[in-house]
């Protein structure tokens, strides 16, 4: 199933089965993200030192 990883400041675009998405974080913080294709599919990334 295709998904997206959509942050407030960055969007992965469609991530198809077998593909991956990577993002590097440069500072500690919490960022919420969701899948714009599937309502209710959301989470938070917690970046620590």
C-alpha positions in Angstrom: 0.0 0.0 0.0 1.3 3.5 -0.8 1.8 5.9 2.1 3.3 9.4 2.6 5.4 10.8 5.5 4.1 14.3 5.8 5.7 16.7 8.3 4.8 20.4 8.6 8.0 21.3 6.8 8.7 18.3 4.5 6.7 15.8 2.5 8.0 12.4 1.3 5.7 12.3 -1.6 4.3 8.8 -2.3 6.3 5.9 -0.8 5.3 2.8 -2.6 5.6 -0.8 -1.3 9.3 -1.8 -1.2 10.5 1.9 -1.2 11.9 3.8 1.8 11.9 7.4 3.0 14.7 8.8 5.2 15.2 12.2 6.8 18.1 13.5 8.9 17.3 15.6 12.0 19.8 18.2 13.1 18.5 19.1 16.6 16.5 17.6 19.4 12.8 18.2 19.1 9.4 16.5 18.6 7.8 16.4 15.1 4.4 15.2 14.3 3.8 13.6 10.9 0.9 11.8 9.1 0.0 9.9 6.0 -2.0 12.2 3.7 -3.5 9.1 2.0 -4.8 7.4 5.1 -6.9 9.4 7.6 -5.9 8.8 11.2 -2.4 7.3 10.4 -0.2 9.7 12.3 2.7 9.6 14.8 5.4 11.7 16.4 9.2 11.5 16.0 11.2 12.4 19.1 14.8 13.4 18.3 17.2 13.3 21.3 20.9 14.2 21.6 
